């Protein structure tokens, strides 16, 4: 069946105050904030404990997008930043990420040859004569961004980074600002999410998903490094944050019995725990676009993976019903949900456009309205005849038999929203932000930040 985008049927907006007031439980569980800001012109990244600049081992680095590896500490927030940029239709790439010592020597030599010796960090020397890295790239905590038409101090990519980078821990140092030095660099940004050298308040941006407990009495937050943080009655069946990863974790899905879950890497690698069985992955395939979400079949005997171009990959007893992989999209795909009968699925794009396949019926979209922030995820209703969409600011849009119970928009949550997770009965939901903030609405309980 071809993908379908149709006019809006029913829309419940995040500003519907009357409905919001009817929510039976509303709370915001947020991490504590520190007084000293990490995002400031003079702040710089901290060194990696136990490592040498430019000699960082592969187990301390992780791939975020093809050709861009950074330190594990910086990776989840960078992955989120790229996903935010894609949702805003900003074509950010990477010219340089982790830079080993050899790369630092080369960059310094090239700058000197061009008569700009001050425009690249010059390697120093250890007492024994060995060269020593000095660039922040050598810690895997700096990125030189790129754009298709070149990044400038007035380009869309630079404006996006100035507007959104700070919220996820990425700082533009003072020397790189216009007039800040002899060599300002619009492309150079540094991760100070751990507080940086000024010891500022951490800027956390690593939560990617929320797994509900079987009885609705808790949940477990999942991070971009594969940590699983249970709260309430939720249990951890295993995690991957203690092992080296090739790619960042971008999502997770519970088994139907809630006695297990899958963790999903951006390369489509699958990590299964508890009752979750491994049915296959795209980890060994060359993808046209990164994997961004997954949806299990109703009995857990398979799952679908979806890439940002809408390409769908089916495993186990999941049947392929179609994709948008060959279509030219207005916005990237950001989520997938399966129908209750397992014979279809919906894809949602960042503009809220819905693509339905198999038995999935179109219930409405935000594709024809102007959104305050892009859509970042979707969740199916308990009855399987509707879905919720959630935007980066926590705004919620309900369609079909999915009931609008309120939103997180306007609650002063600085971190971008990453997920909406319904209770088992569908009479409530949790909205989760990248810093672990959880907003509970309807019958969803408050069990603290993730």
NORFEN-V46790 format. One record per pair of residues at least 12 apart in sequence whose C-alpha atoms are under 8 Angstrom apart, sorted by the first residue. I is the first residue (numbers start at 0). GAP is how many residues later the second one is. Records with the same first field share a line. If there is no record, write none. Layout:
BEGIN
I->GAP  GAP
END
This chain:
BEGIN
0->320  321  356  357
1->320  321  354  355
2->319  320  321  352  353  354
3->350  351  352  353  358
4->348  349  350  351  357  360  362
5->348  356  358  359
6->357  358  360  361
7->356  357  358  359  360
8->354  355  356  390
9->353  354  355  388  389  390
10->353  354  355  386  387  388
11->384  385  386  387  392
12->382  383  384  385
13->380  381  382  383  392  393  394  395
14->394
15->390
16->389
18->385  386  387
19->385  386  387
20->385
21->383
22->382  383  418  419  420
23->417  418  419
24->415  416  417  418  419  420
25->413  414  415  416
26->412  413  414  419
27->409  410  411  412  418
28->408  409  410  417  418  419  420
29->405  406  407  408  418  419
30->404  405  406  418
32->168  169
33->166  167  168
34->165  166
35->163  164  165
36->158  163  164
37->131  154  155  157  158  160  161  162  163  164  165
38->127  130  131  132  153  161
39->131  133  134
40->130  131  132  133  134
41->131  132
42->128  130  149  153  154  155
43->129  146  147  148  152  153  154
44->91  96  145  146  147  151  152
45->146  150  151
46->92
47->91
51->81  87
52->47  48  79  80  81  82  83  85  86
53->45  46  47  48  50  78  79  80  81  83  84  85
54->45  46  83
55->44  82  83  84
58->185  186
59->12  184
60->79
61->13  183  184  185  186
62->12  183  184  185
63->12  14  15  183  184  202
64->14  225
66->27
67->26  28  29  30
68->28  29  71
69->27  28  69  70  71  72
70->27  68  69  70
71->153
73->66  67  117  119
74->149  173
75->129  130  131  147  148  149  172  173
76->91  92  127  128  129
77->90
78->169
79->88  125
80->83  84  87
84->72  75
85->245  246
86->244  245  263  264  287  288  289
87->262  286
88->242
89->66  67  70
90->56  57  66
91->53  54  55  56  65
92->52  53  54  55
93->49  50  51  52
94->48  49  50  51
95->47  48  49
96->40  43  44  45  46  47
97->39  40  41  42  43  44  45
98->36  38  39  40  41
99->33  37  38
100->22  30  31  32  37
103->17  18  19  29  31  34
104->17  18
106->13  14
107->12  13  14  15
117->64  65
118->63  64
120->13  14
121->12  13
122->12
135->54
140->49  50  51
141->46  47  48  49
142->44  45  46  47
143->43  44  45
144->42  43  44
145->41
150->35  36
151->34  35
152->25  33
157->28  29
166->36  247  248  249
167->25  35  36  37  247
168->22  23  24  33  34  35  36
169->19  20  21  22  23
170->18  19  20  21
171->16  17  18
172->16  17
175->12
202->232
203->230  231  232
204->210  229  230  231
205->17  18  19  228  229  230
206->14  15  16  17  211  226  227  228  229  243
207->13  14  15  16  41  42  43  44  210  211  226
208->12  13  14  41  42  43  209  210  223
209->12  42  209  210  211  222
210->41  42  43  210
211->22  42  46  209  210  211  212
212->20  21  22  45
213->20  43  44  45  210
214->18  209
215->17  207  208  228  229
216->15  16  17  228
217->12  13  14  15  16  227  229
218->12  13  14  15  228
219->14  15  16  230
220->215  229
221->29  30
222->26
223->24  25  26  27
224->15  16  20  23  24
225->13  14  15  22  23  37
226->12  13  14
228->221
229->220
230->216  217  219
231->215
236->22  23  24  36  37
237->35  36
238->34
239->31
246->18  19  20
247->17  18
248->14  15  16  17
249->13  14  15  16  41  42  43
250->12  13  14  41  42  43
251->12  41  42
252->41  42  43
253->22  42
254->20  21  41  44  45
255->42  43  44
258->15  16  17
259->12  13  14  15  16
260->12  13  14  15
261->14
263->29  30
264->26
265->24  25  26
266->15  16  20  23  24
267->13  14  15  22  23  37
268->12  13  14
269->13
275->24
276->23  24
278->22  23  24  36  37
279->35  36
280->34
281->31
287->21
288->18  19  20
289->17  18
290->14  15  16  17
291->13  14  15  16  42  43
292->12  13  14  41  42  43
293->12  41  42  43
294->41  42  43
295->22  42
296->20  21  41  45
297->42  43  44
300->15  16  17
301->12  13  14  15  16
302->12  13  14  15
303->14
305->29  30
306->26
307->24  25  26
308->15  16  20  23  24
309->13  14  15  22  23  37
310->12  13  14  15
311->12  13
317->24
318->24
320->23  24  36  37
321->35  36
322->34
329->21
330->18  19  20
331->17  18
332->14  15  16  17
333->13  14  15  16  41  42  43
334->12  13  14  41  42  43
335->12  41  42  43
336->41  42  43
337->22  42  46
338->20  21  41  45  46
339->43  44  45
340->43
342->15  16  17
343->12  13  14  15  16
344->12  13  14  15
345->14
347->29  30
348->26
349->24  25  26
350->15  16  20  23  24
351->13  14  15  22  23  37
352->12  13  14  15
353->13
360->24
362->22  23  24  36  37
363->35  36
364->34
371->21
372->18  19  20
373->17  18
374->14  15  16  17
375->13  14  15  16  41  42  43
376->12  13  14  41  42  43
377->12  41  42
378->41  42  43
379->22
380->20  21  41  45
381->20  42  43  44
382->18
383->17
384->15  16  17
385->12  13  14  15  16
386->12  13  14  15
387->14  32
388->31
389->27  29  30
390->26
391->24  25  26
392->15  16  17  20  23  24
393->13  14  15  22  23  37
394->12  13  14
395->12
401->24
402->24
404->23  24  36  37
405->35  36
406->24  34
407->23  31
412->20  24
414->18  19  20
415->17  18  19
416->14  15  16  17
417->13  14  15  16
418->12  13  14
419->12
421->22
422->20  21
426->15  16  17
427->12  13  14  15  16
428->12  13  14  15
429->14
435->13  14
436->12  13
437->12
END
